[in-house]
Structure formats: structure tokens, C-alpha cells
Amino acid sequence: MAEDTRRISEFTDKQRLKLAEIAEENTKRSEEGLTVIKKDDEWRR
């Protein structure tokens, strides 16, 4: 896990945004993987 965190910290802002987009798409398709929950998502309330 720490190694993954280090890898992500080395990404550029553009790469991080792309990773977030991919995670959000995976969540919309209900695929296993990264999950993105927006702050205003009713699931978080």
C-alpha cells in the first residue's frame, strides 16, 4: 500500500485527474476497483 501511495504521489496533476476519471467511470459501471464518491453524493449523507 505504501508503495502504491508513493507511486501516486509521483504522478503529475494531469495523471491524477485521469486516474480519478477512470475510477469514476469504473464506479458508474459497478466494476471492482477504485471508487470515487463525490462530496454531494447522497450515499455519503
Beta strands, then each sheet from edge to edge (+ up, - down):
end
